[in-house]
Amino acid sequence: MKNLLTLLFLTFSLILTAQIHEPVKWQTTVEKISETEYILISKATIDAGWHLYAQDVIEDGPIPTLFTFDDQDAKLKLIGNTSEEEGYTIDDPIFNMEIKFFENSAVFKQKIRLTSPVNEINGTVEFMVCDDTRCLPPTEVDLLFTISKEAGITESIKKEGKPVVSIKKDSSSEKSLWGIFFIAFLSGFAALLTPCVFPMIPMTVSFFTKQSKTKAAGIKNAIIYGLSIIVIYVLLGILVSLLFGADALNALSTNVWFNVIFFVLLLVFAASFLGAFEIMLPNSWANKVDSQADRGGLIGIFFMALALAIVSFSCTGPIVGTLLVEAAAGGSQVGPIIGMLGFSLAIALPFALFAAFPGWLNSLPKSGGWLNTVKVVLGFLELALAFKFLSNADLVLQLHLLEREIFIAIWIAIFGALTFYLFGKIQLPHDSPVNHISVGRLSLGLIVLSFTIYMIPGLWGAPLNLISAFPPPQHYSESPYGVGFRQLGSGGGVSQSDIPDGAHLMAPNDILAFNDYDKGLAYAKKVGKPVMIDFTGHACVNCRKMEQNVWVNPKVLKMLKNDVVLISLYVDDKRKLNADEIVDSKLKPGKKLKYIGQKWSELQTIKYKTNTQPMYVLMDHTEENLIKPVAYTPDIDTYSNWLKEGISNFKK
């Protein structure tokens, strides 16, 4: 009976895999607003059981839906970002994040302004769809929008009955903005403790209390001064948002050049804080602002606040720049504004409080060398953060130049050097001589030392949950379990020195795997084992379920390690093919295969007549199937029996 059920399941799997799926159909219409402004409407009709992912899926999640529009030689301008319906949001346990998707249908709108007359606008949508058992590779569809004087919403869109609204900020977006505000607020307090700002507190507050006729007037002037600081920095955040625009900010997290530029920028900021040089605005700016500050009244107070921002720029500039970079890279257009609000609030708050309670000034510590220590600590933090942006660029390009072990080693070196600095073993250009270490400095040094020691096991595979958002994922490494690892588990033990060309140890199960078809097949012939092809994807949910729930079973894992050669082909691999590998698509005439993932997706579609993942194929050295391929197979016994039968057929 069990064998009969297995046969029925395999037959059903074959039926599922022996077809090409196109579960999403696209329609385009145009709504006219004025003679120059239009709304481009893209409607997706989704087959039952499938779901299409939203545009705002964050990095390391499924492939989001992305729209691009041809600017027709600068004849049109995009206004805002593409809006979408509300959809559904779930807390996905595989990707460990909130993910938004659509079922049945979805409507997307993009507002544009024409600067010159055009009849047609070309666009492209890239998207990914999944159902409960499989996913399709990322797909690109060309869109054509026809512009006419009578352009309007077509009847098919009207009948849909679903209002299209701007993208709703779900709880994850709100949490992100609160996170930006909180970090910016803490950064503002850190900026207060720098040599450029801290000495200004008693000086400024004393000025207001002495120059004002009454205590109430002094408090009022100090509050106006604080509000002026907030206005100045918030205006800076607004300027950044307007200069970049929503579309650019949404692209920052995965754009290679932005990440590289941010990396260099943070290195410059770090060097400045460490004492290599000072970043200063022109002195003429400060002189002109000071002259305006002498005018008195509200205008004079505002220019006093502006003078503070300019004079303290050598200390606050790197912090402000880092905050703007981080907020902008979050993809939210209001992120830089929220960041500057939090930062300026922390800067302004002490001036108002000390003006209200001038007696508190006596409790402030005296200025001294400790202020430069704060700057140096911030410099080390900037230096560590810089490598996160370099890591982002490396991950997008899949260069494997800054893999997990190297990243962690760099952070260990940075925070180790910070530990030596706090213990007085290292001195930098603007430091005062260290005759003794204060209790506060010793305490901070012990915390940094503990953190440095905590990171060291990460070289040997520790997950490092405290900093999990910073280093590359565990699978993006020289070895899934770190430097010098040698597997000691049952069967299939492989050390780094034993790994053949083109192979790697696949985390978290330590299976020897290839990502190149030809190299994997050649190795299988060499060792006399059958080949198991794993058509998968970086963003394939059910692929991860198979790896985490089925492949870890001892009887399955033993066969994957000892009895087959695994070739994992990622259909969503966005690395570009070499120039001599770029060929015409056999499925889409006129299209070129530009990416590695497109190559494997077309191989699967042509040879196996299906385009869903996961899909598993057992074949011999002549590339003939040993058993019928299967798709998502969550039952361990069924999957294990499938492997056993295929391996047995190879031995026969």
N, C-alpha and C positions, 0 to 999 in steps of 0.2 A: 504493500500500500504506500509506504514511504517513497519507494522508487517511482511509483506511478505519479505521486504528487510532485516529485522532483522533475519528472519528464514534462508534466503539465506546466510547471513554472517556467522551465526552459523554453518550452514551445511558446508560451505567452511572451517571454522576454524577446524571442526572435521576432514575433509579430510586432512588438514595440520598436525594435531596433531596425527592422527592415523597411523603413520608410523615411522620407525626407519631410521634416515638419516646418511649416511656416505659419505659426499660430497668431502672428500679428499682421494686420493689413493696415496700410496708411492712406488717408485721404487728406487733401489740402484744399483750403478755401481762403478767401481774402475778404476782410471787412474794411470798408472805407470809412475813415473818420473825417478827413478833410481832403483838400486837393493834394496835399503833400504827405499826410500821415495815414498809415494803414496798419491793420493788425493781421499778421500771418497766422493762420489757424491750422494746426496739424492734429488730426484725429486718428487715434489708434484703436482699431477694433480687435479685441483680444479673444481668442478661442476659450471656451469654457475649460476651467481647470488650470489654466496658465496664468502667470502674473508677470507684469512688466515693472521694472524697478524705476524709482523716481530719479529726479536730477540731482538731488542733494545727498546721495549716499557718500559717506566719507571714505577716505583712503583706507585700503586693506579690507574693504567690504566688496559686495557684488559690483558688477559693472553698472554705472548709472546710465540713464538716458541722456545723451548729449546732442545738442543741436548746433549746427554751424550754418551760417548764411553767407553766400557770396556777396561781397560789397559792390560788385559790378563796377570795378574801377572807381571806387569811392562815390558812387551815385546814391548810396543809401547809408543811413546811420541807424544803428540799433538803439532803441530807447529802453533803458532798464534791462532786466534779465527776463528769460522766458518763464511765464507763469504756468501753473499746472493745477489740476484739481486736487482736492484734499486727500483722497486716497486712504490707504490703511497703513498704520504704523504698528510694528510688532517688535518685541525684544528678542532678537535672534540668538539662541544659545551657541550656535556654531561660530558665528563671527563675533559674538560677545558685544553686540551693539544694537541700537535701535535702527530698524530698516523700514523704509517707506516703499510701498508698491501699489500697483493698480490691477484691478480685475475687470473683465468684460470690456471696458472701454476707458479711454483717457483722452483728454483734450488739452493741448498745449497752445499758448498764445505768445506771440512775439510782436511788440509794437515797433514800428520803424518810421523813419522820416526820409522821404526821397529828396535828394538835392538836385537831381536831374531826372527827366522822364525816363521810365523803363517800362517794358511790356511784360517781362518775366523776371522772376527772381529764383535763383537756384539755391537749394539748401541740401543738407545731409543730416540724417539722424542716425546715431550709433546707439544700439540698445542691446539688452540681454533679457531673455525670458526663461523662466523655470516653471515646472510644476512640482508635484510632491515627490517625484522620483527621479527627475532628470533636468538638465539645463541645456540650452542651446549656446553655441559659441557667440561672441559678440558679432552683431550683424550691422552692416551699413546699408541704408536705403537712401537713394536720391529723391529729393523732394522738389517739386516744381510749383511755383505760385504764379498765377496769371493776374496781372494788374490791369484793370479796365475801369472806365468811368462809372460803370454800373456795379463795381465790385461790392459784394455784400455777403452776409452769412447765408450759406446755402440751406435749402430746406432740410437736408439730412442732418445738419448740425442743430437746427432749431428743434427737430423732433426728439433730439437726445434728452432734452429736458433737464440737463445737469449744468448748473451755472459754473462758469470758469472764473476762478478767483485767483488773486495773487497767491504765491506759495505761502502756505500757513506755516508759521514758525512753531514746530512741535516742541515737546519738552526738551529734547536734546539740544535744539538751537538755543532755547532759553537758558539751559544749563551752561552752554558754551559762553553766552554773553555774560552771565553771572560770574563765570570763571575768569573771563577777561577783566571784568571790573575788580574782582577780588585781588588778582595778581597785580593789576595796575595800582590798586590802593596800597598794597604792601610795598610795591616799587617806589611809590611816592614817599612813604616813610623812610625807605632806604636812602632816597635822594636827599631827604632832610638831614641825614647824618653824614653828609659829605662836606669837605672844607669850603665849598662855594656857597652853601645854603645855610648850614647850621649857625655860623657866626652872625648871619643876617637877622635871625629871630630876635635876639635881645635888642639889637640896634634899631630895627624897624619898629618894634613894639614901643620902645622907649621914645622914639621920635613921635609916634602918634599920641602917646599919653602926655608928653611934655608940651607939644604944639597945640593940643586941643584945650579949649577953655574949661571944659568939664569932663568928668570921667565918662559920662554917657556919650559925649561927642567923640572921645578917643576910641571907645568901643565901636561906635558907629563907623568911624573912619577905618578902623582895622577890619571890620566886617566887609566894608566896600572894597578894601584892598584885597581881601581873600577872594571875594566874588570876582574881582578883576582878573586875578590869577586863573580862576576856573574858566572864565570867558576866553582868555588868551589861549589856553591849551586846548579847550574844546573847539575853538575856531581852527586850530591846527589839525585836529582830527577830522573836522568837516572838510578842510582843504584836501587832505589825503584821500578821503572818500570820493570827492568830486573829481580829483585828478585821475584816479584809477578807474572809477566806475565799478558797478556791480559785476560786470562780466569779467573784467580783469582780476578782481579780487577773488572770484570763484575759481579762477584758473591758477592762482598762486601756489596752492599746496602741491600740485603735481607738475608745475612748469619747471623744466630743468634750469633755464637761464635765471629765472627769478630766484630759485633756491641757491644757485651758485653765487649770484650777486649778493644775496642776503648773507651767505657764508663769509664772503670777503668783507662786507660791511661790518659784521659782528667782530671779525678779526681786528679791524681798524678800531672799533670801539673798545675792545679788550686791551689792545696795545696802549690806547690812550689812558685807560684807567690804571694800567700797570706802571705807567710813568714814562713811556717811550716819548710821548709828545702830548700836547694839549690841543683839543679841538675848540677853537674860539671863533666867535663871530667878529667881523671888523669892528675896530675901536670906534670908528666914526658913527656906527649905529648907536652904540651906548652913549656917546656924547650928545647926539641929537635927541635921544630919548630923555636923557638927564635934563636937557634944557627945557623940554616940555613939562617935566615933572615939577619944575619950579613955579608953574602957573597956579598951582593950588586948586582947591575945589575937586569935584568929581573927576574932571579931566586929568588934573595933576596926579591924583591917586592912581588912576588907571595907568598913566605913564610910569609911575613908580613901580607898579607891578610888572610892566613890560621891561623896565630896566633890570629888575630882579631876574626875569627870564633870560635876558641877554647876557648879563654879567655871570650868571651861574651856568651858562650853557656848557662850559667845559666839563662840568660834573653831571648836569641833568641831560645834556644832549645825547650821550650814548644810551642812557636809560630810556629816554623818550623814543629814540630811534629803534631800540630793541622792541619796545612795547608796540610801536606802530607796525613793525615788521611782523610780530607775532599775531597781532589783531587782524592785519590785512591778510595774512596767510590762512586765517580761519575761514575766509570766504564770505564773511558777512560785511555788507557795506556799512553797517552801523558799528562794526567792531572797533575801528580806530576812534570813533567818537566816544564810545563807552569807555575805551581804554584811557583816553585823555581826561574824561570826567573823573574816573577813579583816581588817576595820578594827581590831578590838580586839586582834588578834594583833600587828599592827604597832605599836600603841600600847604594849602590854604588854612586848614583847620587849626594848626598851632598858633598862627598869627592872631586869629580871632579869639582863641581861648586865653592866650597869654595877655592879650589886651584887656579882656574881661577880668582876668585874675592876675595882675602884674606881679603879685607876690610869688607866683610859681616860678618866675624867672630865677629866683635864688636857688631853686632846686636843680636847675640845669647843670650838667657837668661842664667844666671849662673846656674851651677849645684846646686842641693839642694834636699830638701825633696819631691818636686813635682815629681821628677823622680820615686821615690818609689810609689807615688800615681798612676802613669801611670801603673806600674806593678800590683798593687792591682786591678785596674779597669779591666785590661786584665784577671786577675785571676777570677774575678766574671763572665766575659764573657765566659771564658773556662768552668766554673762550669755550667753555663746555657746550653751551647752547649752540654755538656756531656750527659744530660738527653734526648737529641734528639736521640742519639744512643741507649740508653736504651729503649726508646719508640719504635724504629724500631724493636728491638728484641721482645718486648712485642706484637707488632702488628703481626709479623710473626707467633708467637706461639699462638696468640689469648688468652693470659692468663688473660687479663683484670686487670692486677695489676697496670698498669700505664695508667689509662684512662684519658680522656681529662681534667676533673676537677682537678685531682691530678696533672697532668703535669702543668696546668696553675697556680695552687696554689703554686707549687714549684718555678715557675718562678717569681710569685709575691713576694714570700719570698726572693729570691735571689736579685732581683732588688730593693726590699724594703730595704734590708740590705745594698746594694750599696748606696742607697739614704742617709741612716743614716751615712754611712762612709764619703761620700762627704760633708755632712753638719758638719762633725767633731764630731759626737756623738759616733762613734766607732773608736778605734785605734788598729792597728795591730803591730806585733813585730818590724818591721823595720821603723815604721813611726816616723817622727819628731813631737815634740809637736805642736799642732795647736793653735796658739794664736788668729788668725783671719782667715777668709775664703776669698780667693782671688775672684775677679769677675769671672774669668774663672771657678774656682771650683764651685762657686755658680750657674753659668749658666748651667754647666754640671749636677749638682745636680737637678736643676729644670727640665731639660730635662728627666733625669732618673725617677724623681718623677712623671712627666706627663705620661711617658710610663707605670709605675707601675699602676697608677690609670686607664689608658686606658685598662689594662688587666683584671681588676676586673669584669666588666660586662660579661666577657667570662665565668665566673662561672654560669651565668644565661642565657647562650645561644647566646651571641653576637658572630658574626663570626670572629672577630679579624683579618681582612684582612691583616693588616700590618705584622703579623707573621703567616699567614695561612700555610706556608710550614713547620713549626716547631711542633706545637702540633698535637696530633692524630685528625682524622676527627671527626665531630660532632656526627656521629652515634656511635662512639666508646667511649661511656661515660656511667656514672651511669644513667643519664637522658639526653635526647637530648637538654634540655634547662637548665641544670645546677642544682646546689645544691638547694634542697628545693622547686623545681618547683611543682606547682599544676595547672593543666590545667583548664582554665575557659571558653573554647570554648563551642560551642553548642553540647550537648550530649556527653556521653561517658567520662566525666571528670574522670581522674584517678590520684591519687597522688602516690608518690613513696611508701608510706606505704601500699597502696592498691594493688600493683602489685603482682599477684600470683607467686608462685615458677616456674621458668623457663621462665617467660615472661619479656618483656621490652617494653618501649615506643619507637616506631619506628619513627625516624626523617625522614623528617621534619613535618610529619602530625600527630604525637602523637597518632598513632594507637597502641593499645595493641596487641603485636605479640609474638608468640612462635617460637623458632627455633628447637624445639624437637617435633616430631610427637606424641609420646605417651602422653607427658605432655599436649600438646595442645588439644588432643582428650579428655583426662580426664577432663580438665577444661570445654570444650564445653558441656560434659554430665552434669557437675555440674550446669552450669548456664542455660542449656536448649536452646542452640543456635546451628545453623548449623556450620559446619567447612568449611572455605575456605583455600585450600592449594595453596600456591604461590610457584611454582617451579621457582627459581630465581638463580642469581649468583652475586657475588661481582663485577665481570667484565662484566656483561650483560648490554649492552648499552640500548637495548629496554626495559629492566626491569626498568631502571632509568627513561626512557621517560614516561612509564606508571605511575610511582610513582609521577613524577614531573608535568605531564600534565593532567592525567586523575584522579588519586586518590585525587587530591587537589580540584576537583569540589565539591561544597557543597553537592549535592544530593548523590554523590558516597561516599564521605568521611563520611557522616552521617551513611550510611549503614555499612561501614567498621568498624566504631566505636561502633555502637549500636546493629547491627543485626547479626553479624557473629563473629566467633573466627578465627583469622588469624594465620595460621601456615606457616612461610616462611622457605623453605628448600633450602639452598645454595648448589648447586651441585659442586661448585668450592672451598668449604671449605677445606683447607689444614691441619686442625688440625687432629692429629692422633686419631684413635679410641682406646678405652681401650682394653687391651689384651684380655678380655673375650668377646669383641664385634667383633674381627677380624674373619671373616668367608670366605669361598671360594666363589668366584664369580659364580653366576648361568649363567652369560652371557659369561664369558671367562674362560673356564675350565683351572685349573692350576694356576689361578691368585687369589690373596687374596685382599679383600677389606680392605685397610689400613687407609683410610681417611674418615672423616665424609661426605665430598662431594660425594665420591664414593658410599656410602650407599644410599644417597638420589637419586643420578642419577640412580642407579640400580632399586630402588623402582619405579621411574617414568617410566623407560623403560619397566619393567616387567608388572606393573599394568595398565599402560595407553598406552602402545605400541608406545611411542614417546620419544625422547631424546632432544627436543628443549626447550629453555626458551625465554621469559616467557611462563608459562602455568598455567592456573587458574582452580581449581576444586572446586565445591561446593558439599559437601556430608553430609549425615546424620550420626547419631551415630552408625549405623551398617556399616559404611564405604561404603555405596552405593551412587552413584551419584544422585544428585537431578536434574541435568540438564547437558547437554553435555558440556564437558570442552571447554574452548576457549584459544587461544594463544594471540598474540599481537593484541590489540583492541583499536586503537587510537581514535575511535569515541566515545565520552562520552555518547551519548544517547544509542548507541548499548550496551555498557558495563553496563550502568545503568539498562537497561531493562533485561539484562542477570542476574544481581544480584537480581533484584526484582522477576523475575520468579522463580529462585532457592530458594529464601527465602520463597516465597509464597508456593512452593511445600513442603517445610519443615513444615510449619504451618498446611498444610492440613493433 
